[in-house]
Amino acid sequence: MFENQPKGLWALALANTGERFGYYTMLAVFLLYLQANFGFETGLASTIYSTFLMMVYFLPIIGGIAADKFGFGRMVTTGIFIMFIGYLVLSLPLGKDTVAIAAMGLSLILIALGTGLFKGNLQVMVGRLYDEPAFAKNRDSGFSLFYMAINIGAMFAPTAAIK
C-alpha cells in the first residue's frame, strides 16, 4: 500500500491517525463528561463544547503564522507535545471543584492550541514529501493514503470511548 511512496508518509499518516483518534474519542464523551462530572446544564456544556470546537478550527491560522516563522516540522512536533500535555491534564482525576474546572479549561486550551499547530502543518509536510521528482507522480495516491489513515483514526474513536 505504501510502496512507491516516500518513507516519511507512513510516519506522518500514523501521527495524524493518532491525533484524530484522540480528538474524536474525546468529542464522543465530552458533553456527557461536562454534565456528569461537573453538573453543568446543557446550555453551559454546549457553550464550552462549541467554544472548544471554535478554537480547534480557528487556531490553525496561528499555527500557519508560527510555521512561517519557526518551520513546519517544529510546529508539528510542538503541537503534538502541547496536545499530549492537554490530554494528560484532562485525564487527571481532580474532582469537581473550581481547581478541576480550571484544569479542564487549561487542558482544552492546550488541546486546541496543539491541534492548531499540528493540523495544517502536517499536510504541508506531506506535500513536501512529493517535491522530489521521483515521488511527484505519486502525490495524489499519497494524499489518499494519508486521508484514509485519518479516517481510520476517526472511525475507531467512538468505540474506544465506550466502557
FIZASE-781524 format. One record per residue (C-alpha): x, y, z. Coordinates in pm, 1 decimal. Example, Ala and Ser with C-alpha at 12.3 -4.5 7.8 and 13.67 -1.06 7.14 Angstrom:
residues 2
{{1230.0; -450.0; 780.0}}
{{1367.0; -106.0; 714.0}}
end
This chain:
residues 163
{{0.0; 0.0; 0.0}}
{{279.2; 241.7; 87.2}}
{{509.9; 113.7; -186.5}}
{{638.8; 381.1; -427.0}}
{{564.5; 640.7; -157.7}}
{{820.8; 843.1; 38.4}}
{{928.1; 680.7; 365.8}}
{{804.3; 972.9; 572.3}}
{{443.6; 926.8; 461.1}}
{{394.9; 629.5; 692.6}}
{{508.5; 825.4; 999.8}}
{{304.9; 1135.6; 912.8}}
{{-7.7; 929.1; 842.8}}
{{32.1; 741.7; 1170.0}}
{{76.3; 1067.7; 1362.1}}
{{-244.2; 1207.3; 1216.4}}
{{-429.6; 880.4; 1280.5}}
{{-337.8; 904.3; 1648.6}}
{{-431.4; 1270.5; 1670.7}}
{{-774.1; 1215.3; 1513.3}}
{{-831.8; 908.0; 1731.5}}
{{-768.2; 1110.1; 2047.5}}
{{-969.9; 1408.2; 1928.2}}
{{-1280.3; 1214.2; 1825.7}}
{{-1262.8; 988.9; 2132.3}}
{{-1272.3; 1299.3; 2348.9}}
{{-1555.9; 1457.9; 2149.8}}
{{-1765.2; 1141.1; 2173.4}}
{{-1796.0; 1176.5; 2551.4}}
{{-1718.8; 1542.6; 2613.6}}
{{-2071.4; 1676.5; 2668.2}}
{{-2154.2; 1380.2; 2890.9}}
{{-1831.9; 1439.3; 3086.3}}
{{-1917.7; 1806.1; 3141.8}}
{{-2266.8; 1721.5; 3260.7}}
{{-2186.5; 1413.6; 3470.4}}
{{-1860.0; 1528.9; 3627.3}}
{{-1932.7; 1897.8; 3683.8}}
{{-2311.7; 1900.6; 3679.3}}
{{-2321.6; 2164.0; 3403.3}}
{{-2657.9; 2237.8; 3247.5}}
{{-2697.4; 2155.1; 2878.6}}
{{-2663.0; 2520.3; 2772.8}}
{{-2335.3; 2577.1; 2956.9}}
{{-2194.0; 2242.1; 2848.8}}
{{-2286.3; 2319.9; 2486.6}}
{{-2122.0; 2662.7; 2510.5}}
{{-1798.3; 2509.0; 2640.8}}
{{-1813.6; 2241.7; 2371.0}}
{{-1876.4; 2488.4; 2088.5}}
{{-1608.6; 2728.8; 2215.1}}
{{-1358.6; 2443.9; 2216.6}}
{{-1455.6; 2347.3; 1859.7}}
{{-1425.4; 2710.9; 1750.9}}
{{-1071.7; 2724.2; 1892.2}}
{{-977.3; 2396.2; 1722.3}}
{{-1084.1; 2532.3; 1383.6}}
{{-954.6; 2889.2; 1434.9}}
{{-610.4; 2822.3; 1583.6}}
{{-459.8; 2663.1; 1269.7}}
{{-429.7; 3023.9; 1147.5}}
{{-191.2; 3082.7; 1438.6}}
{{-20.6; 2752.0; 1356.0}}
{{39.3; 2865.9; 999.2}}
{{182.0; 3200.2; 1111.2}}
{{409.2; 3022.5; 1360.1}}
{{519.2; 2773.2; 1093.1}}
{{619.0; 3056.5; 860.9}}
{{846.1; 3185.1; 1134.9}}
{{974.3; 2864.7; 1300.8}}
{{921.7; 2589.0; 1043.0}}
{{652.3; 2331.6; 974.7}}
{{830.7; 2037.5; 1134.8}}
{{898.6; 2225.3; 1456.0}}
{{533.5; 2331.8; 1482.8}}
{{408.8; 1976.1; 1424.4}}
{{638.0; 1845.2; 1699.1}}
{{544.7; 2128.9; 1933.7}}
{{175.6; 2075.5; 1859.8}}
{{195.1; 1704.9; 1941.9}}
{{369.8; 1780.8; 2270.5}}
{{118.7; 2052.1; 2367.8}}
{{-175.5; 1824.7; 2279.0}}
{{-24.0; 1544.9; 2488.0}}
{{4.2; 1774.2; 2790.9}}
{{-356.6; 1888.9; 2735.5}}
{{-491.9; 1533.9; 2715.5}}
{{-283.2; 1437.8; 3019.2}}
{{-424.5; 1724.6; 3228.4}}
{{-777.3; 1642.1; 3109.3}}
{{-736.9; 1281.8; 3223.1}}
{{-631.6; 1369.9; 3579.1}}
{{-894.9; 1281.1; 3841.1}}
{{-915.5; 1624.1; 4003.3}}
{{-1269.9; 1606.3; 4134.1}}
{{-1545.8; 1858.4; 4074.9}}
{{-1427.5; 2181.6; 4236.2}}
{{-1304.7; 2505.7; 4081.2}}
{{-947.7; 2373.5; 4051.8}}
{{-1077.3; 2084.3; 3840.9}}
{{-1281.5; 2322.0; 3624.1}}
{{-976.3; 2548.1; 3575.8}}
{{-760.0; 2245.8; 3489.0}}
{{-1020.7; 2134.2; 3237.2}}
{{-1025.2; 2480.5; 3080.2}}
{{-646.2; 2483.7; 3061.9}}
{{-642.5; 2137.9; 2905.9}}
{{-897.2; 2242.6; 2641.2}}
{{-686.4; 2546.2; 2552.1}}
{{-374.9; 2328.2; 2528.1}}
{{-550.3; 2068.1; 2311.5}}
{{-689.7; 2336.0; 2080.3}}
{{-353.3; 2514.2; 2054.5}}
{{-168.2; 2188.9; 1992.8}}
{{-419.3; 2091.9; 1725.8}}
{{-380.4; 2435.2; 1567.5}}
{{-4.0; 2396.3; 1547.4}}
{{-29.4; 2037.5; 1425.2}}
{{-327.4; 2015.9; 1191.1}}
{{-246.7; 2231.1; 886.9}}
{{128.4; 2199.8; 911.9}}
{{125.6; 1822.4; 887.2}}
{{-46.5; 1839.4; 548.9}}
{{225.9; 2075.6; 427.6}}
{{488.3; 1826.4; 537.5}}
{{310.0; 1552.3; 341.4}}
{{300.2; 1775.2; 34.5}}
{{670.8; 1848.6; 64.8}}
{{749.3; 1477.9; 56.6}}
{{639.7; 1486.1; -306.9}}
{{855.1; 1781.5; -414.3}}
{{1122.8; 1529.7; -504.7}}
{{1079.7; 1437.3; -875.3}}
{{1094.8; 1062.0; -802.9}}
{{773.9; 1084.0; -597.2}}
{{589.9; 1368.5; -774.3}}
{{368.7; 1134.3; -978.9}}
{{250.2; 961.7; -657.6}}
{{126.7; 1279.4; -483.8}}
{{-246.1; 1205.0; -533.6}}
{{-224.2; 846.3; -413.1}}
{{-7.6; 958.1; -120.2}}
{{-265.6; 1209.7; -3.5}}
{{-536.2; 945.2; -46.8}}
{{-342.5; 712.2; 183.1}}
{{-283.0; 996.1; 427.9}}
{{-651.6; 1085.9; 449.1}}
{{-750.4; 721.5; 468.5}}
{{-530.4; 695.1; 779.3}}
{{-708.8; 997.0; 929.1}}
{{-1044.8; 830.1; 869.9}}
{{-925.4; 508.0; 1032.3}}
{{-838.1; 701.4; 1348.4}}
{{-1175.0; 876.1; 1343.4}}
{{-1362.5; 552.3; 1274.7}}
{{-1231.6; 366.8; 1580.2}}
{{-1251.2; 663.9; 1818.3}}
{{-1617.6; 644.7; 1927.4}}
{{-1590.4; 274.6; 2012.2}}
{{-1288.2; 347.7; 2233.6}}
{{-1498.0; 585.5; 2440.7}}
{{-1747.9; 314.0; 2537.4}}
{{-1689.9; 146.0; 2873.0}}
end
